[in-house]
Every structure is written in C-alpha cells, then in structure tokens.
C-alpha cells in the first residue's frame, strides 16, 4: 500500500466526514440493526435461521445501510440448508477468516462478499469491515486494491476470496483508527462517496437540462415569472422549502430549487445568501435534501433560487445559485447568486489549496472604492467562512448570539486586506467597532494589545489571546495589523 495513495484516500474520507449529516439514519441506526439481527446470525443460532428473517435483513428498509442485497434472495433460498451450513462455518471464530470466506462464497450461489461481510459485521461490529462494490470503487479510485500476483504485481479487479478480503479489512481498520470512527460509520462514508462521485457526462446532461428550463422561464430581463408558471414547470419547492429530484442516469437525489427557507423569504445582500438546513419532520425527506445539497455543492451543479418580488405578490424572481460551502456546526449552506448559468468548465471544483505558505495578505486587484462601500457583495461569504473556521462566538469576549457576530478584517479593506478568512476574526458588533477604531490589536502570538489609557476591563475583553479558537488566523495578517495599530498610535 503506497503511503501517498493511502494519505490521499484518508484526506478524502476526512472531507466526507465533515460534509455528511451525522444525524442521518445510516449513522444512528447501528445499535438497533445489530440488536435486531445479531442473534439470528450468531454462530450458536444461525443453524436455526428462518427464511423470513434473512429476507427481512436483506432489505435496506430493515438493515438501513446496504442497498441491493435483496437482489440475491432467490439464489440464496434455492438451498436454504446449504446457506445455513455456509454461514455456520463463516461465523466460526476458531477457523481463520481466509478459509471461512473461501468456503462460504464457494458453497452458495449468490453469497458474495457484499452480502457475507455485512452479516459478519452484524456478528462482530469491531472486527469485520464490509467489502462491496462501493468499497471496491473507492479503493480503485485511490490505487489501494491489494496485489493479487506478486510476480506480475497484478492487483485485484474484484475481491472474491479470503486473502483479498483480509488485506482490504486491514486497511479498513487503519482508516477507522485514523478517523477515530467505527467500521459501521466508515462503511457509511463509502456509501456517501458513491452517491456524490458521478461522471462528467451525467453532470453535463443535468446542467444542460437546467439551462433549458431556465431559458423557458426567463421571459423578461428581470427574470420575474408568475407563480402559475413555476407550478407548471414543477419548480415550486415542497416541504422544507426545497425541491429534490433524481438524476436520471444515477438515480441519486440532487437539489433543483430552494424557496421560502424556514417559512420566511430569505434576506440577502450582494451576491451571497445563507440557507439553513431545513427541518422537514421526516427523516427520509431530510436525508434526501442533505444528499441533494451536498451533491450539487461538490460538483457545482447550479440550482434555481426563487426570490420574492415584493412589488407583486403573484410573481417571484428566478435566479441561478451555486452552493459553495457547508458549515456542519451551524448546519448552514452558503449559496452564491449568479446572473446566469456558468459555463460547464466554470462549475468544476477547483480543489483550492489552503495553507499558510500560500497566504497573500493583500488584494491588490481590489478596487479602493469597493473598500469604502458599507455592504459588499462578498461580505456574506467572508462572514460564512469566518464563522465556519473560527466558530460563531466573539473572539475577545465570548458573546455567542450568532446573528450579532460579524466578520472583522484583520488587515482592513481600506488597506487592501484580502477576503481570505485567515485575514479575519469573528467579533461582536461592539468589539468590531473598537477593533476598527484601533482600540486593540494582536501580536504574532495572538496576545491582545491594548491602546494606551485603556485596559481589558475597560474594553470588556475577557480573552487575553486567541488560543482558545479552534483555528488561528495567519501570522502575517496579525503582524501587518500590529504595524497599522502602532502607526495609528503615533498619529493620535
């Protein structure tokens, strides 16, 4: 296993772990599923397994985790006693796993690793990982498939024996250990990965379809259309303010449009708006919405954003949006509003790097006039990034009412400071004003520096430094701010 391949795969799983909804049923149902089926498949009881119990387990509505197992029901039940013998042997911990796997899958038609390993996981959740087509696809994408023939260095194309399983299972255990999660949750990540990694052609077809719909609705220069026309084209979002559809080629949910989030028309300024993850009251509907939001975000598929026309209650405005980010702590998505559809190439993920070596504190391309505008189109995105990276509490007093928390530039926009979130901090409105008026700053070690004649108490600052934050701003930005702060002191 090449270390670079493993590390790249691990980073992908880390990003997936941050992205997915931890409250989804696929994560939370582990204990219930194991409790429901462990006795059925245990070594001491499997000889008494009933056909109905097996059929029950094979359906995702009961196992809540694996799709398509029921396709092999007919083959598995052709000789049910033979199947029970195979499972009895496969669950015998006194025999090595390679021998057990080989015996079981060769004995029963239809008993593949994609069915056998979930059963093994049910019997011993800490020991056995699942190997199925979704896991194999991930391993192939990252060059982690085991070597089948050492002489020719040939890798497995498909895992169908005990030796291959044991090698895959050891890597699954390493993933779980490095991610600090259980094998059940790890298996769910592979499911999410398969849901949102689609081919370019499938995405291209969906974008073309949306462009066609937009062109039909866009009948005037302001993009205002009647409610009746929206209903006719099935864009009017249903429960939760969000319309979910299935991509024809892949049969997975993607978001088509959003409207009237949280029961109120959302306020927006400039080019960005925040959309809270809606509470529909139905778990299946909520999961579909979350899958849909993350799918269009990862692949930059444009969505329709329906905005109220306050001058005419019978009309709404259609605008194109790209979901750019998701804050798992605040359960909010950031949507970039566009005037028209981007080109296909413009919608691709840029895989931008984010490290301090590449940090540039100044934006020399920014128009000075924009720096003097009180409401900037990019401010909403800057605030979203700040709250996601540093948290939604004031960095110097701890005040944590999110709606009152602002994004403060360390190097001000008037000094051509960048909108890179490493050049920002979350502050309450009061401390943001004091910060902008140079009543305090920070040194390179993030300690608070106070204006002469003031102190921490007089400024209601309760945090002496920034080390309590989950991330720290860039040192270059703090140093530049300290220089400006010192210059300002000399001119007073």
C-alpha positions as CSV (number, residue, x, y, z in Angstrom):
1,X,0.0,0.0,0.0
2,X,1.6,3.2,-1.2
3,X,1.6,5.8,1.6
4,X,0.7,8.7,-0.8
5,X,-2.3,6.7,-2.0
6,X,-3.4,6.0,1.5
7,X,-3.0,9.5,2.7
8,X,-4.9,10.9,-0.3
9,X,-7.7,8.4,0.4
10,X,-7.7,9.3,4.1
11,X,-8.0,13.0,3.3
12,X,-11.0,12.3,1.1
13,X,-12.7,10.4,3.9
14,X,-11.9,13.2,6.3
15,X,-13.6,15.7,4.0
16,X,-16.5,13.4,3.6
17,X,-16.8,13.0,7.4
18,X,-17.0,16.8,7.7
19,X,-19.5,17.1,4.9
20,X,-22.1,14.5,5.8
21,X,-25.0,14.8,8.2
22,X,-24.1,13.0,11.3
23,X,-27.7,12.7,12.3
24,X,-28.7,10.7,9.2
25,X,-30.3,7.4,9.9
26,X,-27.5,5.5,8.2
27,X,-25.2,6.5,11.1
28,X,-27.6,6.5,14.0
29,X,-29.3,3.1,13.4
30,X,-26.3,0.9,14.1
31,X,-27.2,-0.3,17.6
32,X,-30.8,-1.0,16.6
33,X,-29.8,-3.1,13.5
34,X,-27.2,-5.1,15.4
35,X,-29.7,-5.7,18.2
36,X,-32.4,-6.8,15.7
37,X,-30.2,-9.3,13.8
38,X,-27.2,-10.3,15.8
39,X,-28.9,-13.3,17.4
40,X,-30.1,-14.5,14.0
41,X,-26.6,-14.7,12.6
42,X,-24.6,-15.6,15.6
43,X,-22.6,-18.9,15.3
44,X,-24.7,-20.6,18.0
45,X,-28.1,-19.7,16.4
46,X,-27.5,-19.5,12.6
47,X,-28.4,-23.1,12.1
48,X,-32.0,-22.1,13.3
49,X,-32.2,-19.1,10.9
50,X,-35.6,-18.6,9.4
51,X,-36.1,-17.6,5.7
52,X,-38.3,-14.7,6.7
53,X,-35.6,-13.3,9.0
54,X,-33.0,-13.5,6.2
55,X,-35.3,-11.8,3.7
56,X,-36.0,-9.1,6.3
57,X,-32.3,-8.4,6.8
58,X,-31.6,-8.2,3.0
59,X,-33.9,-5.2,2.5
60,X,-32.4,-1.8,3.2
61,X,-35.6,-0.6,4.9
62,X,-34.6,-3.0,7.7
63,X,-30.8,-3.0,7.6
64,X,-30.8,0.8,7.0
65,X,-27.3,0.5,5.5
66,X,-26.9,-1.7,2.4
67,X,-28.8,-1.4,-0.9
68,X,-29.4,-4.2,-3.3
69,X,-28.8,-7.2,-1.0
70,X,-32.3,-8.5,-1.7
71,X,-31.4,-9.0,-5.4
72,X,-29.8,-12.3,-4.5
73,X,-32.8,-13.5,-2.4
74,X,-33.9,-16.1,-4.9
75,X,-30.3,-17.6,-5.3
76,X,-29.7,-17.7,-1.6
77,X,-33.0,-19.5,-0.9
78,X,-32.6,-22.2,-3.5
79,X,-30.9,-24.4,-0.9
80,X,-31.5,-22.8,2.4
81,X,-30.0,-25.6,4.5
82,X,-26.8,-25.2,2.4
83,X,-26.8,-21.5,3.1
84,X,-27.2,-22.1,6.9
85,X,-24.3,-24.5,6.8
86,X,-22.1,-21.9,5.0
87,X,-23.0,-19.2,7.5
88,X,-22.4,-21.6,10.4
89,X,-18.9,-22.2,9.0
90,X,-18.3,-18.5,8.2
91,X,-19.1,-17.4,11.8
92,X,-16.8,-20.0,13.5
93,X,-14.1,-17.8,15.1
94,X,-11.9,-20.9,15.7
95,X,-11.2,-21.0,11.9
96,X,-9.1,-18.4,10.2
97,X,-11.0,-15.8,8.2
98,X,-9.4,-16.6,4.8
99,X,-10.6,-20.2,5.0
100,X,-14.1,-19.2,6.2
101,X,-14.6,-16.7,3.4
102,X,-13.5,-19.0,0.7
103,X,-15.6,-21.9,1.9
104,X,-18.8,-19.9,2.3
105,X,-18.8,-18.0,-1.0
106,X,-17.9,-21.1,-3.0
107,X,-20.6,-23.2,-1.3
108,X,-23.6,-21.0,-2.0
109,X,-24.6,-19.4,-5.3
110,X,-25.3,-15.7,-4.7
111,X,-23.4,-15.4,-1.4
112,X,-20.9,-12.8,-2.4
113,X,-18.7,-10.7,-0.1
114,X,-21.2,-7.8,-0.5
115,X,-23.7,-10.0,1.5
116,X,-21.4,-12.1,3.6
117,X,-19.4,-9.3,5.1
118,X,-22.4,-7.3,6.3
119,X,-23.6,-10.4,8.1
120,X,-20.1,-10.8,9.7
121,X,-20.2,-7.1,10.7
122,X,-23.5,-7.8,12.5
123,X,-22.0,-10.6,14.4
124,X,-18.8,-8.7,15.4
125,X,-19.0,-5.0,14.6
126,X,-15.5,-4.2,15.8
127,X,-13.7,-7.0,13.8
128,X,-15.2,-7.2,10.3
129,X,-15.4,-4.4,7.8
130,X,-17.7,-4.6,4.7
131,X,-16.4,-5.2,1.2
132,X,-18.8,-4.5,-1.6
133,X,-18.8,-2.6,-4.9
134,X,-18.9,0.8,-3.3
135,X,-15.8,0.0,-1.2
136,X,-14.0,-1.5,-4.2
137,X,-14.8,1.5,-6.3
138,X,-13.2,3.8,-3.6
139,X,-10.1,1.6,-3.3
140,X,-9.7,1.5,-7.1
141,X,-10.0,5.3,-7.3
142,X,-7.1,5.7,-4.9
143,X,-5.0,2.8,-6.0
144,X,-5.4,0.8,-2.8
145,X,-6.6,-2.5,-4.3
146,X,-4.4,-5.4,-2.9
147,X,-1.8,-7.2,-5.0
148,X,-3.2,-10.4,-6.5
149,X,0.0,-11.7,-8.1
150,X,3.3,-10.6,-6.5
151,X,5.4,-11.8,-9.5
152,X,3.4,-9.7,-12.0
153,X,2.4,-7.0,-9.5
154,X,-1.2,-7.5,-10.7
155,X,-3.9,-6.0,-8.5
156,X,-7.3,-7.4,-7.8
157,X,-10.0,-6.1,-10.1
158,X,-12.6,-7.6,-7.8
159,X,-12.3,-9.1,-4.3
160,X,-13.7,-12.6,-4.4
161,X,-11.6,-14.6,-1.9
162,X,-10.5,-14.7,1.7
163,X,-6.9,-13.5,1.1
164,X,-8.2,-10.4,-0.7
165,X,-10.8,-9.7,2.0
166,X,-8.2,-9.9,4.8
167,X,-6.0,-7.4,3.1
168,X,-8.9,-5.0,2.5
169,X,-10.1,-5.4,6.0
170,X,-6.8,-4.5,7.5
171,X,-6.8,-1.2,5.5
172,X,-10.4,-0.6,6.7
173,X,-9.3,-1.0,10.3
174,X,-6.5,1.5,9.7
175,X,-8.9,4.0,8.2
176,X,-11.3,3.6,11.1
177,X,-8.4,4.1,13.6
178,X,-7.0,7.2,11.8
179,X,-10.5,8.7,11.6
180,X,-11.5,7.7,15.1
181,X,-14.7,6.2,13.9
182,X,-16.2,2.7,14.0
183,X,-16.3,0.4,11.0
184,X,-20.1,0.9,10.6
185,X,-19.6,4.7,10.2
186,X,-16.7,4.1,7.8
187,X,-18.9,1.9,5.7
188,X,-21.5,4.7,5.5
189,X,-18.8,7.1,4.2
190,X,-18.2,4.8,1.2
191,X,-22.0,5.0,0.6
192,X,-21.9,8.8,0.6
193,X,-18.8,8.8,-1.6
194,X,-20.6,6.7,-4.2
195,X,-23.6,9.0,-4.1
196,X,-21.8,12.2,-4.9
197,X,-19.0,11.0,-7.2
198,X,-20.6,11.0,-10.7
199,X,-19.2,11.1,-14.2
200,X,-18.8,14.4,-16.0
201,X,-21.3,13.3,-18.7
202,X,-24.0,12.8,-16.1
203,X,-23.4,16.2,-14.6
204,X,-23.2,17.8,-18.0
205,X,-26.6,16.4,-19.0
206,X,-28.2,17.7,-15.8
207,X,-26.7,21.2,-16.3
208,X,-28.0,21.3,-19.9
209,X,-31.4,20.3,-18.7
210,X,-31.4,23.1,-16.1
211,X,-30.3,25.7,-18.7
212,X,-33.2,24.6,-20.9
213,X,-35.7,25.1,-18.0
214,X,-34.2,28.5,-17.1
215,X,-34.5,29.6,-20.7
216,X,-38.2,28.7,-20.9
217,X,-38.9,30.6,-17.7
218,X,-36.7,33.6,-18.4
219,X,-39.2,35.8,-20.4
220,X,-38.0,39.3,-19.4
221,X,-34.8,40.9,-18.4
222,X,-35.6,40.9,-14.7
223,X,-36.3,37.1,-14.6
224,X,-39.7,37.6,-13.0
225,X,-42.2,34.9,-13.6
226,X,-45.7,34.0,-12.5
227,X,-46.5,31.6,-9.7
228,X,-48.6,29.6,-12.1
229,X,-45.7,29.1,-14.5
230,X,-43.5,27.9,-11.6
231,X,-46.1,25.3,-10.6
232,X,-46.4,24.2,-14.2
233,X,-42.7,23.5,-14.5
234,X,-42.6,21.8,-11.1
235,X,-40.0,24.2,-9.7
236,X,-42.3,25.2,-6.8
237,X,-40.5,23.6,-3.8
238,X,-42.4,21.4,-1.5
239,X,-41.9,20.6,2.2
240,X,-38.9,22.3,3.8
241,X,-38.7,24.9,1.0
242,X,-36.5,22.7,-1.2
243,X,-37.3,20.7,-4.3
244,X,-35.4,17.4,-4.6
245,X,-35.2,15.5,-7.9
246,X,-33.4,12.4,-9.0
247,X,-30.7,12.4,-11.6
248,X,-32.0,10.1,-14.4
249,X,-28.7,8.4,-15.1
250,X,-27.6,7.7,-11.5
251,X,-30.9,7.7,-9.6
252,X,-29.5,9.9,-6.8
253,X,-31.0,13.0,-5.2
254,X,-29.9,16.5,-6.2
255,X,-31.4,19.8,-5.3
256,X,-33.3,21.5,-8.1
257,X,-34.5,24.7,-6.4
258,X,-34.9,26.5,-3.0
259,X,-37.6,28.9,-1.8
260,X,-39.1,30.4,1.3
261,X,-36.5,28.8,3.7
262,X,-37.6,28.4,7.3
263,X,-41.1,29.8,6.4
264,X,-39.9,33.3,5.5
265,X,-38.4,34.8,2.4
266,X,-34.7,34.9,3.0
267,X,-33.0,38.2,3.2
268,X,-29.9,38.6,1.0
269,X,-27.5,41.4,0.2
270,X,-25.0,41.4,-2.6
271,X,-24.2,38.0,-4.2
272,X,-24.5,35.5,-1.4
273,X,-27.1,34.1,1.0
274,X,-27.1,31.6,3.8
275,X,-29.6,28.7,3.7
276,X,-30.3,26.8,6.9
277,X,-30.7,23.0,6.6
278,X,-34.5,22.7,6.8
279,X,-36.3,20.6,9.4
280,X,-38.9,18.7,7.4
281,X,-40.1,16.5,10.2
282,X,-39.5,13.4,8.1
283,X,-36.1,11.7,8.3
284,X,-36.2,10.2,4.8
285,X,-37.1,13.6,3.3
286,X,-34.4,15.3,5.3
287,X,-31.7,12.8,4.2
288,X,-32.7,13.3,0.5
289,X,-32.4,17.0,0.9
290,X,-29.0,16.7,2.6
291,X,-27.7,14.3,-0.1
292,X,-29.0,16.6,-2.7
293,X,-27.4,19.7,-1.3
294,X,-24.0,18.1,-0.9
295,X,-24.2,16.6,-4.4
296,X,-24.8,19.9,-6.1
297,X,-22.2,21.6,-3.9
298,X,-19.4,19.1,-4.6
299,X,-20.0,19.1,-8.4
300,X,-21.0,22.8,-8.7
301,X,-24.4,22.0,-10.3
302,X,-26.4,25.2,-10.5
303,X,-29.7,25.4,-8.7
304,X,-32.7,27.7,-9.1
305,X,-33.2,30.2,-6.3
306,X,-36.7,31.6,-6.1
307,X,-36.9,35.2,-4.6
308,X,-39.9,37.2,-3.7
309,X,-41.0,40.1,-5.9
310,X,-42.2,42.5,-3.1
311,X,-43.9,44.7,-5.7
312,X,-46.1,41.9,-6.9
313,X,-47.3,39.0,-4.8
314,X,-48.2,36.9,-7.8
315,X,-44.6,36.8,-9.1
316,X,-41.2,35.6,-7.9
317,X,-37.8,36.1,-9.3
318,X,-35.7,33.2,-10.7
319,X,-32.0,33.4,-10.0
320,X,-29.2,30.9,-10.5
321,X,-27.2,29.9,-7.5
322,X,-24.2,27.7,-6.7
323,X,-23.9,26.1,-3.3
324,X,-20.3,26.8,-2.4
325,X,-19.8,25.7,1.2
326,X,-21.4,24.0,4.2
327,X,-20.8,24.7,7.9
328,X,-21.5,21.4,9.7
329,X,-21.5,23.2,13.1
330,X,-24.1,25.7,12.2
331,X,-26.0,23.5,9.7
332,X,-25.9,26.1,7.0
333,X,-25.1,26.2,3.3
334,X,-23.6,29.2,1.5
335,X,-25.2,30.0,-1.9
336,X,-23.5,32.2,-4.5
337,X,-26.2,34.1,-6.6
338,X,-25.3,34.4,-10.3
339,X,-26.9,36.4,-13.1
340,X,-26.9,33.5,-15.4
341,X,-25.6,29.9,-15.8
342,X,-21.8,29.5,-15.6
343,X,-20.1,27.5,-18.3
344,X,-19.6,23.9,-17.6
345,X,-15.9,24.3,-17.1
346,X,-16.5,27.2,-14.6
347,X,-18.6,24.9,-12.5
348,X,-15.8,22.4,-11.8
349,X,-14.3,22.1,-8.4
350,X,-11.0,24.0,-8.2
351,X,-9.5,21.9,-5.4
352,X,-8.1,25.1,-3.9
353,X,-5.2,24.6,-1.5
354,X,-5.4,26.3,1.9
355,X,-2.1,26.6,3.7
356,X,-0.2,29.4,5.3
357,X,2.7,29.2,2.8
358,X,0.3,30.4,0.0
359,X,-1.3,33.1,2.1
360,X,-1.3,36.6,0.5
361,X,-2.5,39.2,3.0
362,X,-3.2,41.9,0.4
363,X,-5.6,42.0,-2.5
364,X,-4.0,44.5,-5.0
365,X,-6.7,43.9,-7.6
366,X,-9.5,45.2,-5.3
367,X,-11.0,48.5,-6.2
368,X,-10.4,51.1,-3.5
369,X,-14.0,52.3,-4.0
370,X,-15.3,48.9,-3.0
371,X,-13.5,49.1,0.3
372,X,-15.5,52.1,1.2
373,X,-18.9,50.6,0.5
374,X,-20.6,49.5,3.7
375,X,-22.4,46.5,2.2
376,X,-20.1,44.5,-0.1
377,X,-21.3,41.6,-2.2
378,X,-18.6,39.3,-0.9
379,X,-19.1,40.2,2.8
380,X,-21.7,37.4,3.3
381,X,-19.2,34.8,2.0
382,X,-16.4,36.2,4.1
383,X,-18.6,36.0,7.2
384,X,-19.7,32.5,6.4
385,X,-16.0,31.4,6.1
386,X,-15.0,33.2,9.3
387,X,-17.8,31.5,11.4
388,X,-17.1,28.1,9.9
389,X,-13.3,28.3,10.6
390,X,-13.2,30.1,13.9
391,X,-16.7,29.5,15.4
392,X,-19.6,31.7,16.0
393,X,-18.5,33.5,19.2
394,X,-16.8,36.8,19.6
395,X,-13.1,36.1,19.7
396,X,-12.4,38.6,22.6
397,X,-15.5,38.4,24.8
398,X,-17.1,35.1,24.0
399,X,-20.5,36.6,23.1
400,X,-22.3,33.8,21.1
401,X,-25.5,35.1,19.7
402,X,-24.8,34.2,16.1
403,X,-26.9,36.9,14.4
404,X,-24.9,39.6,16.3
405,X,-21.5,38.1,15.3
406,X,-19.7,39.9,12.5
407,X,-16.6,39.1,10.4
408,X,-13.8,41.6,11.1
409,X,-10.9,42.0,8.7
410,X,-7.5,41.9,10.4
411,X,-5.9,43.9,7.6
412,X,-8.7,46.4,6.7
413,X,-10.2,46.5,3.3
414,X,-9.2,50.2,3.2
415,X,-5.6,48.9,3.4
416,X,-6.4,46.4,0.6
417,X,-6.7,43.5,3.0
418,X,-7.8,40.2,1.4
419,X,-11.1,38.4,2.0
420,X,-9.2,35.3,2.7
421,X,-10.7,34.0,6.0
422,X,-7.2,33.8,7.5
423,X,-7.3,37.6,7.4
424,X,-10.4,37.7,9.6
425,X,-11.9,37.0,13.0
426,X,-15.4,36.7,14.5
427,X,-16.4,39.6,16.7
428,X,-19.5,41.0,18.2
429,X,-20.6,44.4,16.8
430,X,-19.2,46.3,19.8
431,X,-15.7,44.8,19.6
432,X,-15.7,45.0,15.8
433,X,-16.2,48.8,16.1
434,X,-13.4,49.1,18.7
435,X,-11.1,46.9,16.6
436,X,-11.7,49.1,13.6
437,X,-11.1,52.2,15.7
438,X,-7.7,50.7,16.8
439,X,-8.5,50.3,20.5
440,X,-6.8,46.9,20.4
441,X,-4.9,44.6,18.1
442,X,-3.0,41.3,18.4
443,X,0.7,40.4,18.4
444,X,2.1,37.5,16.4
445,X,1.5,35.2,19.3
446,X,-2.2,36.2,19.2
447,X,-2.0,38.1,22.5
448,X,-4.3,41.2,22.8
449,X,-2.5,44.6,22.6
450,X,-4.5,47.5,24.2
451,X,-4.5,51.1,23.3
452,X,-2.8,53.4,25.8
453,X,-5.1,54.6,28.5
454,X,-7.4,51.5,28.2
455,X,-7.3,48.0,29.7
456,X,-9.0,44.7,29.2
457,X,-11.8,45.6,31.7
458,X,-12.5,49.0,30.2
459,X,-13.0,47.4,26.8
460,X,-14.9,44.4,28.2
461,X,-12.3,42.0,26.7
462,X,-12.4,38.7,28.6
463,X,-10.0,36.7,26.3
464,X,-6.3,37.6,26.6
465,X,-5.3,35.9,23.4
466,X,-6.8,33.9,20.5
467,X,-5.5,30.5,21.5
468,X,-9.0,29.4,22.6
469,X,-10.2,29.4,19.0
470,X,-10.4,26.1,17.1
471,X,-8.2,27.7,14.4
472,X,-5.8,30.7,14.4
473,X,-5.5,33.5,11.8
474,X,-2.4,33.9,9.7
475,X,0.6,35.3,11.5
476,X,1.4,37.7,8.5
477,X,-2.0,39.3,8.9
478,X,-1.6,39.8,12.6
479,X,1.9,41.4,12.1
480,X,0.6,43.7,9.4
481,X,-2.3,44.8,11.7
482,X,0.1,45.4,14.5
483,X,2.1,47.7,12.2
484,X,-1.0,49.7,11.3
485,X,-2.0,49.8,15.0
486,X,1.4,51.2,16.0
487,X,1.3,53.8,13.2
488,X,-2.2,54.8,14.4
489,X,-0.9,55.3,17.9
490,X,1.8,57.7,16.7
491,X,-0.7,59.9,14.8
492,X,-3.1,60.3,17.8
